[in-house]
Structures are given as C-alpha cells and as structure tokens.
Amino acid sequence: MPFLHSSLHQFQTPSSYSQSHSSNPLTFNHNPNRNGYIKFPTTHRENLRYLKSLTIIHPNNLPPPDAVHHILTTVTFLKSHSFSDADIPRLHHHSPKLFSTTFNPTDLSPVFNFLSNDLLATNEESRGLILRCPNLLFTDPNHILKPTLNFLHEIGIRGLNKPTNRNAHLLNTRVEKLRLRVRFMEEVVGFSYDEAVNAVVRLPAILGYDVENNLWPKFVYLVKEMERDLEELKKFPQFFGFSLEKRIVPRHLHLKERGVRIPLNRMLMWGDQKFYAKWK
C-alpha cells in the first residue's frame, strides 16, 4: 500500500456475593465437608441471585435453568484461571458474548495456553493482561498472538508478560500494524532500520500510536514549526510520547516567545512547575 509522503512540501497540517446466601454456587461439591455437614448443589434461585450480583443477568430478563448452568460453567472456567468475582463484571461489560449461551468457554483454552506456554506469564499475569485488554480472549493465537510476540522479541522488546496496558494492547496488535510503525520511522522520519528499531525499543508505545493522527502530525510540527533536525530525534525518540496539543506546542511557543532554544528532553521531560519557573 502507498505509504505516507515524506516530502516536506506535502505536510498536512460490584462486590462479591455474600457467603451468607449460600455456599459458593460455583462449587458443586456433593462430598461431606470437614465438619461433617453435607454441601448440597445450589438452587436455581441462588444461582440467579449470584449471577445478578455479578451483573451478568438483569432482574427483568431472567434466563432459564439451562442457560444459567451454561453461564455458571463459563464463570467457573474463568475463576479456574485466577479471575475473581470482582473481575467478572468488567469482563461482562467489555465482552458480553463471553456469557452468552452460544459461547463455549473451552474455546478460550488456546489463548490461556499461549499466555502460559509462549508468553511465560503466570496465572495472575495472564489475568492482569486480559483485564487490561479483554479482546485478548478472542484473538487467534496462531495467526495473531504468536507472530506478534515473535516480532516484538525479534526487535528486542522484553517483559511482555508483565500486566501493563502497553503490553496487553501490543500483544493484541497484528504484526503488520507493528511493522507499519517501524516503516514510518524509516521511510518518513528517515531513520535506518536499526535506528528505527532502537527508537521503538526505547519507546515501545510508538508501536501502538496511530500513524496518521499521532506520529505524522508530531513529526511535521517538529520539522516545520520547531525546525529541529533528525539527530535530535535520534537522541530523544521519546518526543513521540508527548501530547502535541498539551505539551509540545505550548512549550515550544513559550520558549519561542522568549528566544530560548533548549534540547528536546529538557523541553519536554520537566514537569510544568519546574519548566515554567525556569523559563518565565
């Protein structure tokens, strides 16, 4: 596909269910407990109350027993992977199809296998990544997750098992989109491949930024309005991590009015109080 023009003249500007109601409705234990009392299966009414407490079902639209059993099976599956009752409402809000009667929770097993075997994430780390990007649950491991992980490892990005927003969304990005950001750094910005890779390793967030609406306008402003050269950007690729409207433009104009020119890192890294106190 045609890439962006690089010529300067073309720039455009819930709380947990109370145990007092019953034993955990997700534990179907017919064996005597330690105290010798028998735990009976939970009733349909108790299960409804439990699912309502998780905000999965609505009081005015109660599902039949078979559907309730299916939903409980999904909840049980998720809880076997370290998710808690408190996590379920978030998953339901972002991915309601998880708890539909047409969804089979075992379809999620390949994703959990990828997180455990390929990403080497613990159960808690996997849980954290999914809570930050629930769409991971529906991403194909063979066609998306594994190629993306291999590419990120190839260019030197490590620690992707740590449950951060950045990691969760990077893993859920097709490798073609990641390569597009690297190409932008090469073909538009003017970096060599090694320099482009070094830039995204120093600021992996670049790989998640939109090219047309984020990276491109910042680069145009840097070259045309700030009149900065490529070498400065090589030293400080973190430039792309700052807001154009809230940080870059106001500080550039503030310094320009005072006839001051300072390195990009000093211009952008300092907090507002320190920056504006220094350059009154």
C-alpha positions in Angstrom: 0.0 0.0 0.0 1.2 3.5 -0.7 2.9 4.9 2.3 2.8 8.5 3.7 4.5 11.1 1.6 7.7 12.3 3.2 8.4 15.5 1.2 8.1 18.5 3.5 6.0 20.4 0.9 3.3 17.8 1.2 2.9 18.1 5.0 -0.7 18.5 6.4 -1.1 20.2 8.8 -19.5 -4.8 42.4 -18.9 -6.5 45.4 -18.5 -10.3 46.0 -21.6 -12.4 46.6 -22.3 -12.7 50.3 -21.4 -16.1 51.6 -24.4 -15.8 54.0 -26.7 -16.5 51.0 -25.3 -20.0 50.4 -22.1 -21.8 49.7 -20.3 -20.7 46.6 -22.8 -21.5 43.8 -19.9 -22.3 41.5 -18.7 -25.2 43.7 -20.8 -28.3 43.0 -19.5 -30.4 45.9 -21.5 -33.4 47.0 -19.0 -34.6 49.5 -19.1 -34.0 53.2 -17.1 -31.0 54.4 -14.6 -31.1 57.2 -17.3 -30.6 59.8 -19.4 -33.5 58.6 -22.1 -31.3 57.0 -23.3 -32.1 53.5 -23.0 -29.3 50.9 -25.9 -29.6 48.5 -26.0 -28.2 45.0 -27.2 -24.6 44.9 -30.7 -23.9 43.8 -31.8 -22.1 40.7 -32.9 -19.2 42.7 -29.5 -19.0 44.5 -27.7 -19.2 41.2 -29.8 -16.4 39.8 -29.1 -14.3 42.8 -25.4 -14.9 42.4 -25.3 -14.0 38.7 -27.4 -10.9 39.4 -24.7 -9.9 42.0 -22.1 -10.2 39.2 -24.3 -8.0 36.9 -24.3 -10.8 34.3 -28.1 -11.1 34.2 -30.8 -8.5 34.6 -33.7 -8.9 37.1 -36.2 -8.2 34.4 -34.8 -10.7 31.9 -34.0 -13.9 33.8 -32.6 -16.8 31.8 -34.0 -20.4 32.1 -32.1 -23.1 34.2 -30.1 -24.5 31.2 -28.8 -21.0 30.3 -28.0 -20.3 33.9 -26.0 -23.5 34.1 -24.1 -22.6 31.0 -23.2 -19.1 32.3 -22.1 -20.6 35.6 -19.8 -23.0 33.6 -18.2 -20.0 32.0 -17.7 -18.2 35.3 -16.2 -21.4 36.8 -13.8 -21.7 33.9 -12.7 -18.1 34.3 -12.3 -18.5 38.1 -10.1 -21.5 37.5 -7.7 -19.1 35.7 -7.4 -16.8 38.7 -10.3 -14.4 37.9 -12.3 -13.3 40.9 -16.0 -12.4 41.4 -14.9 -8.8 41.3 -13.3 -9.3 37.8 -16.4 -10.7 36.2 -18.5 -7.5 35.8 -15.6 -5.9 33.9 -15.3 -8.8 31.6 -19.1 -8.9 31.1 -19.1 -5.1 30.3 -16.4 -5.4 27.7 -17.2 -8.8 26.3 -20.8 -9.7 27.0 -20.6 -12.5 24.4 -18.4 -14.4 26.9 -21.6 -15.1 28.9 -23.9 -15.9 26.0 -25.4 -19.5 25.7 -23.7 -19.8 22.3 -20.2 -19.3 23.6 -18.2 -22.3 24.7 -15.6 -21.3 27.4 -13.3 -24.1 26.3 -12.7 -22.0 23.1 -10.6 -19.8 25.4 -8.1 -22.5 26.2 -5.7 -21.8 23.3 -5.4 -18.2 24.5 -4.6 -19.3 28.0 -2.1 -21.8 26.6 -0.4 -19.1 24.6 -0.1 -16.9 27.7 1.3 -19.7 29.8 3.5 -21.5 27.3 4.6 -18.9 24.8 4.5 -15.7 26.8 5.5 -17.5 30.0 3.0 -15.5 32.0 1.8 -16.7 35.4 -1.9 -17.1 36.0 -2.0 -13.7 37.8 -0.1 -12.0 35.0 -2.4 -13.5 32.4 -5.4 -12.3 34.4 -3.9 -8.8 34.5 -3.2 -8.7 30.8 -6.8 -9.8 29.9 -8.4 -7.4 32.3 -6.5 -4.6 30.6 -7.4 -5.8 27.1 -10.4 -8.3 27.3 -10.2 -8.7 23.5 -7.2 -10.8 24.0 -9.6 -13.6 24.9 -10.9 -13.6 21.3 -7.6 -13.2 19.5 -6.3 -16.1 17.4 -3.0 -17.3 18.9 -1.6 -18.9 15.8 -2.5 -16.1 13.4 -2.0 -13.0 15.6 -0.6 -13.5 19.1 2.3 -15.8 18.2 3.5 -13.8 15.2 3.2 -10.5 17.2 5.1 -12.0 20.1 7.9 -13.3 17.8 8.2 -9.9 16.1 8.4 -8.0 19.4 11.0 -10.4 20.7 12.9 -10.1 17.4 13.3 -6.3 17.8 14.3 -6.6 21.4 11.2 -5.8 23.4 11.1 -7.9 26.6 9.0 -8.2 29.7 5.8 -8.6 27.7 4.3 -10.9 30.3 4.0 -8.0 32.8 0.4 -6.9 33.1 0.5 -3.4 31.7 -1.8 -1.6 29.4 1.0 -1.2 26.9 1.9 -4.9 26.8 -1.7 -6.1 26.7 -2.5 -3.9 23.7 0.8 -4.6 21.9 0.2 -8.3 22.1 -3.3 -7.8 20.7 -2.0 -5.9 17.6 -1.4 -7.6 14.3 2.2 -7.8 13.3 1.5 -5.9 10.1 0.5 -2.8 12.0 3.6 -3.0 14.2 5.8 -3.2 11.1 4.0 -0.2 9.7 5.2 1.9 12.6 8.8 0.8 12.1 8.4 1.7 8.4 7.2 5.1 9.3 10.3 5.7 11.4 12.4 4.6 8.4 10.6 6.0 5.3 9.1 9.2 6.7 11.3 10.1 9.6 14.5 9.0 7.9 15.9 6.5 10.4 17.9 3.5 9.3 16.2 0.2 10.2 18.5 -0.2 13.2 17.8 3.3 14.4 14.0 2.8 13.9 14.1 -0.4 16.0 16.2 1.3 18.7 13.6 4.1 18.8 10.7 1.7 19.3 12.6 -0.3 21.9 13.3 2.9 23.8 9.6 3.9 23.5 7.5 0.8 22.7 4.4 3.0 22.9 5.3 4.1 19.4 4.1 0.8 18.1 0.6 1.5 19.4 0.3 5.1 18.2 -1.8 5.8 15.2 0.4 6.9 12.3 -1.9 9.4 10.5 -3.3 11.1 13.6 -0.4 10.9 16.1 3.1 10.2 14.7 2.7 12.1 11.5 1.4 15.4 12.9 4.1 15.4 15.6 6.9 14.8 13.1 5.6 17.6 10.8 5.5 20.0 13.7 8.9 19.1 14.8 10.5 19.7 11.4 8.4 22.6 10.1 7.5 24.7 13.2 10.2 23.7 15.6 12.9 23.5 12.9 14.6 20.6 14.7 16.8 18.1 12.9 16.9 14.3 12.7 19.8 13.9 15.1 17.8 15.4 17.9 15.1 12.9 17.3 17.5 10.1 17.3 18.8 11.1 20.7 15.2 11.6 22.0 12.6 9.4 20.3 10.5 9.8 23.4 9.4 13.0 21.7 6.6 11.0 20.1 5.3 10.0 23.6 4.2 13.6 24.5 0.9 15.2 23.6 1.2 17.6 20.7 -1.6 19.9 21.8 -1.0 19.8 25.6 2.8 19.6 25.8 4.8 20.1 22.6 3.1 23.1 21.1 2.6 25.2 24.3 6.1 24.7 25.4 7.6 25.4 22.0 5.6 28.6 21.7 6.5 29.6 25.3 10.2 29.2 24.5 10.0 30.8 21.1 8.4 34.0 22.6 11.5 34.2 24.9 14.0 33.4 22.2 15.1 30.3 24.0 16.2 27.0 22.4 16.9 24.0 24.5 17.3 20.3 23.9 14.1 18.3 23.4 14.5 16.3 26.5 14.8 19.4 28.7 11.9 21.0 26.9 9.5 18.1 27.4 10.7 16.0 30.4 10.5 18.6 33.1 7.2 19.0 35.0 5.1 22.1 34.4 6.1 23.8 37.6 9.9 23.4 37.0 9.6 24.2 33.3 7.6 27.4 33.6 9.5 28.6 36.7 12.8 28.2 34.8 11.6 29.9 31.7 9.4 32.7 33.0 
